[in-house]
Amino acid sequence: METPVPLTPDPYADGSPTPRSLVTLALLQIGIGAMGTAPGAPDVQSAFAHLRMMLAQWQRRRWVVPCLLDHAWPCTGREVYTIGPGGDLDVARRPDKIEAAYARLYPCAPDTLDDDIVNVTAVQVAGPPDPQPFPGGVTPDAGPGDCVTGVREAQAEGPEGVPWRAEVDETVVLPSFSGGTDPDYGSQWPIDYPLEIIDSYEDYAGIGLKRLNTWPNYCHYNPCWPIGEFRPWPVPTGERWELHVLFKAQLDQGITLDQPIQLPPEYAEAIVYNLACRVAPSYGQEASPTVAALAKAALTTIRSANTQIPDLGMPAILNPVASPFYWPGLAIQKL
């Protein structure tokens, strides 16, 4: 009876590839598991360890990570907020760097936001002229800006027991707040204010009044391990503020050998050939020039797909609109 020959694993046989299928293909590129054999369990475990180390290195490269994630948490008026497992921003692993940040000002406390509220105009069609409250907070003479929880006919009793009836028309579905339209709130729409990132802790340490309470303009992130520290400055106060940070998505979300990797399809080839180059020295050899070239080409494909270049900013002193000191010869003079 012939021994069945192991088949080359298809990384996309069950949808997303698993580390086991990618590791097996990587070992095959250096001759481990070729000619009808299968790599042993120690070989697979060793290559899987190399895979996790490689993904950890890739995590630090912005152009390898496919996307940025926007995370938010409510402001409580503190000087320092923690980011990481169990922190103010509870994420599985603290980011190594904040790519961008902004502060969001709500017209009222964010916890009063109700996605089911709509703005309507209510018209009285029957009943006595004195307006009476209807279920949902609508009155027969309601105007634009009054909030209800749905579009329906409302019933209520008048002062003398005469039935009321109101029909709601001119429905406009809008994100709204149960805080209403109090003039103190201003606009009903939240406004975002970008925060300029202070890159070094030394520069943040040079700020004299760190506890200044007003509208935030800057922030500093200290990537402590395992909990990072985020410091907005000036310090925003009040529950109407919400802090947002953008950082790289995690490439390895606690992966195991048989758990599918949730990455775009082009990452499979990059993982296979770059992993083959990494594990080859463990077997006393070097990856072939073909494998090395394929590894480089696969990373180049990812780089071209993920590259995002922000607009170049110009100092205000060089802007003819914003600077009163601008003069035509400034652009060509060597200062």
For each residue, the residues with C-beta under 8 A, 3 or more apart:
1:
2:
3:
4:
5: 36
6: 33 36 37 38
7:
8: 24 25 28
9: 13 20 21 24 25
10: 13 21
11: 17 18 21 22 25 268 272
12: 15 16 17 265 268
13: 9 10 21
14: 18 260
15: 12 260
16: 12 260 261 262 263
17: 11 12 21 22 260 261 268
18: 11 14 21 22 257 258 259 260 261
19: 22 23 48 51 255 256 257 258 259 261
20: 9 23 24 44 48 257 258
21: 9 10 11 13 17 18 24 25
22: 11 17 18 19 25 26 51 261 268 271 272 275
23: 19 20 26 27 39 44 47 48 51 257 275
24: 8 9 20 21 27 28 33 38 39 44
25: 8 9 11 21 22 28 29 272
26: 22 23 29 30 47 51 271 272 273 275 276 279
27: 23 24 30 32 33 39 43 44 47 276 279
28: 8 24 25 31 32 33 34
29: 25 26 272 273 276 287 288 291
30: 26 27 276 279 280 283 285 287 291
31: 28 34 285
32: 27 28 39 43 283
33: 6 24 27 28 37 38 39 43
34: 28 31 37
35:
36: 5 6
37: 6 33 34
38: 6 24 33
39: 23 24 27 32 33 43 44 47
40: 43 44
41: 44 45
42: 45 46
43: 27 32 33 39 40 46 47
44: 20 23 24 27 39 40 41 47 48 257
45: 41 42 48 49
46: 42 43 49 50 279 282
47: 23 26 27 39 43 44 50 51 275 279
48: 19 20 23 44 45 51 52 257
49: 45 46 52 53
50: 46 47 53 54 275 278 279 282
51: 19 22 23 26 47 48 54 55 271 275
52: 48 49 55 56 252 255
53: 49 50 56 57 278
54: 50 51 57 58 271 274 275 278
55: 51 52 58 59 251 252
56: 52 53 59 60 252
57: 53 54 60 61
58: 54 55 61 64 65 251
59: 55 56 64 65 96 248 250 251 252
60: 56 57 96
61: 57 58 64 65
62: 65 99 248 306
63: 302 303 306 307
64: 58 59 61 251 299 302 303 306
65: 58 59 61 62 68 248 249 251 306
66: 249 263 264 267 302 305 306
67: 248 249
68: 65 99 100 246 247 248 249
69: 246 247 248 249
70: 244 245 246
71: 83 89 91 244 245 246 247
72: 89 104 242 243 244 245
73: 81 88 89 242 243
74: 110 111 239 241 242 243
75: 103 232 236 237 238 239 241 242 243
76: 239
77: 213 235 236 237 238
78: 81 235
79: 210 211 231 235
80: 229 230 231
81: 73 78 87 88 89 229 230 231 232 243
82: 87 88 89 227 228 229 230
83: 71 87 88 89 91 94 95 221 227 228 229 230 245
84: 87 89 90 91 93 94 226 227 228
85: 90 91 92 93 94 226 227
86: 90 227
87: 81 82 83 84 90 91 94 227 228
88: 73 81 82 83 230
89: 71 72 73 81 82 83 84 230 245
90: 84 85 86 87
91: 71 83 84 85 87 94 95
92: 85 250 253 254
93: 84 85 226 250
94: 83 84 85 87 91 223 224 225 226 227 228
95: 83 91 98 221 223 228 245 247 248
96: 59 60 223 248
97: 221 223 247 248
98: 95 101 197 219 221 230 245 246 247
99: 62 68 246 247 248
100: 68 194 197 245 246
101: 98 194 195 197 219 221 230 232 243 244 245 246
102: 192 193 194 195 244
103: 75 192 193 195 215 216 232 236 241 242 243 244
104: 72 190 191 192 193 241 242 243 244
105: 190 191 192 193 240 241
106: 109 110 113 177 190 240 241 242
107: 177 179 185 186 187 188 189 190 240
108: 112 177 178 179 180 182 185 240
109: 106 112 179 239 240
110: 74 106 113 239 240 242
111: 74 239
112: 108 109 177 178 179
113: 106 110 175 177 178
114: 117 176 177 178
115: 175
116: 149 150
117: 114 147 148 149 176 177 178
118: 147 148 150 151 171 172 173 174 176
119: 144 145 146 147 172 173 174 176
120: 138 142 144 146 147 148 151 168 169 170 171 172
121: 142 143 144 146 168 169 170
122: 134 138 139 140 141 142 143 146 148 154 166 167 168
123: 140 166 167 168 169
124: 127 129 131 140 141 164 166
125: 165 166 167
126: 163 164 165
127: 124 140 158 162 163 164 165
128: 158 159 160 162 164
129: 124
130: 158 159
131: 124 139 140 141
132: 139 140 156 157 158 159 164
133: 137 138 139 156
134: 122 137 138 139 140 154 155 156 164 166
135: 138 154 155 156
136: 148 149 150 154
137: 133 134 146 147 148
138: 120 122 133 134 135 142 146 148 154 166 168
139: 122 131 132 133 134 142 146 166
140: 122 123 124 127 131 132 134 164 166
141: 122 124 131
142: 120 121 122 138 139 146 166
143: 121 122 146
144: 119 120 121 170 172
145: 119 180 181
146: 119 120 121 122 137 138 139 142 143
147: 117 118 119 120 137 176 178 180
148: 117 118 120 122 136 137 138 151 154 168
149: 116 117 136
150: 116 118 136
151: 118 120 148 168 171
152: 168
153: 165 166 167 168
154: 122 134 135 136 138 148 164 165 166 168
155: 134 135 163 164 165
156: 132 133 134 135 164
157: 132 161 162 163 164
158: 127 128 130 132 161 162 163 164
159: 128 130 132
160: 128
161: 157 158
162: 127 128 157 158
163: 126 127 155 157 158
164: 124 126 127 128 132 134 140 154 155 156 157 158
165: 125 126 127 153 154 155
166: 122 123 124 125 134 138 139 140 142 153 154
167: 122 123 125 153
168: 120 121 122 123 138 148 151 152 153 154 171
169: 120 121 123
170: 120 121 144
171: 118 120 151 168
172: 118 119 120 144
173: 118 119
174: 118 119 188
175: 113 115 188 189
176: 114 117 118 119 147 188
177: 106 107 108 112 113 114 117 180 185 188
178: 108 112 113 114 117 147
179: 107 108 109 112 182 185
180: 108 145 147 177 185
181: 145 185 188
182: 108 179 185
183: 186
184:
185: 107 108 177 179 180 181 182 188
186: 107 183
187: 107 191
188: 107 174 175 176 177 181 185
189: 107 175
190: 104 105 106 107 242
191: 104 105 187
192: 102 103 104 105 244
193: 102 103 104 105 215 216 217
194: 100 101 102
195: 101 102 103 216 217 218 219 232
196: 217 218 219
197: 98 100 101 218 219 220 221
198: 203 204 218 219 220 233
199: 203 220
200: 203 204
201: 204 205 220 222
202: 205 206
203: 198 199 200 206 207 220
204: 198 200 201 207 220 231 233
205: 201 202
206: 202 203
207: 203 204 210 233
208:
209: 212
210: 79 207 231 233 235
211: 79 235
212: 209 233 234 235
213: 77 234 235 236 237
214: 234 236
215: 103 193 234 236
216: 103 193 195 219 232 233 234 235 236 241
217: 193 195 196 233 234
218: 195 196 197 198 232 233 234
219: 98 101 195 196 197 198 216 230 231 232 233
220: 197 198 199 201 203 204 230 231 233
221: 83 95 97 98 101 197 228 229 230 231 245
222: 201 228 229 230 231
223: 94 95 96 97 228
224: 94 227 228 229
225: 94
226: 84 85 93 94
227: 82 83 84 85 86 87 94 224
228: 82 83 84 87 94 95 221 222 223 224
229: 80 81 82 83 221 222 224
230: 80 81 82 83 88 89 98 101 219 220 221 222 243 245
231: 79 80 81 204 210 219 220 221 222
232: 75 81 101 103 195 216 218 219 235 236 243
233: 198 204 207 210 212 216 217 218 219 220
234: 212 213 214 215 216 217 218
235: 77 78 79 210 211 212 213 216 232
236: 75 77 103 213 214 215 216 232 241 243
237: 75 77 213 241
238: 75 77 241
239: 74 75 76 109 110 111
240: 105 106 107 108 109 110
241: 74 75 103 104 105 106 216 236 237 238
242: 72 73 74 75 103 104 106 110 190
243: 72 73 74 75 81 101 103 104 230 232 236
244: 70 71 72 101 102 103 104 192
245: 70 71 72 83 89 95 98 100 101 221 230
246: 68 69 70 71 98 99 100 101
247: 68 69 71 95 97 98 99
248: 59 62 65 67 68 69 95 96 97 99
249: 65 66 67 68 69
250: 59 92 93 253
251: 55 58 59 64 65 263
252: 52 55 56 59 255 261
253: 92 250 262
254: 92
255: 19 52 252 259 261
256: 19 259
257: 18 19 20 23 44 48
258: 18 19 20
259: 18 19 255 256
260: 14 15 16 17 18
261: 16 17 18 19 22 252 255 267 271
262: 16 253
263: 16 66 251 267 268
264: 66 267 305
265: 12 268
266: 269 270 298 301 302 305
267: 66 261 263 264 270 271 302
268: 11 12 17 22 263 265 271 272
269: 266 272 273 294 298
270: 266 267 273 274 295 298 299 301 302
271: 22 26 51 54 261 267 268 274 275
272: 11 22 25 26 29 268 269 275 276
273: 26 29 269 270 276 277 291 292 294 295 298
274: 54 270 271 277 278 295 298 299
275: 22 23 26 47 50 51 54 271 272 278 279
276: 26 27 29 30 272 273 279 280 287 291 295
277: 273 274 280 287 291 292 295
278: 50 53 54 274 275 281
279: 26 27 30 46 47 50 275 276 282 283
280: 30 276 277 283 285 286 287
281: 278 284 285 286
282: 46 50 279
283: 30 32 279 280
284: 281
285: 30 31 280 281
286: 280 281
287: 29 30 276 277 280 291 292 295
288: 29 291 292
289: 292 293
290: 293 294
291: 29 30 273 276 277 287 288 294 295
292: 273 277 287 288 289 295 296
293: 289 290 296 297
294: 269 273 290 291 297 298
295: 270 273 274 276 277 287 291 292 298 299
296: 292 293 299 300
297: 293 294 300 301
298: 266 269 270 273 274 294 295 301 302
299: 64 270 274 295 296 302 303
300: 296 297 303 304
301: 266 270 297 298 304 305
302: 63 64 66 266 267 270 298 299 305 306
303: 63 64 299 300 306 307
304: 300 301 307
305: 66 264 266 301 302
306: 62 63 64 65 66 302 303
307: 63 303 304
308:
309:
310:
311:
312:
313:
314: 318 319
315: 318 319
316: 319 322 323
317: 323 325 326
318: 314 315 323 326 330 331
319: 314 315 316 322 323 326
320: 323 326
321:
322: 316 319
323: 316 317 318 319 320 326
324:
325: 317
326: 317 318 319 320 323 330
327: 330
328: 331
329: 332 333
330: 318 326 327 333 335
331: 318 328
332: 329
333: 329 330
334:
335: 330
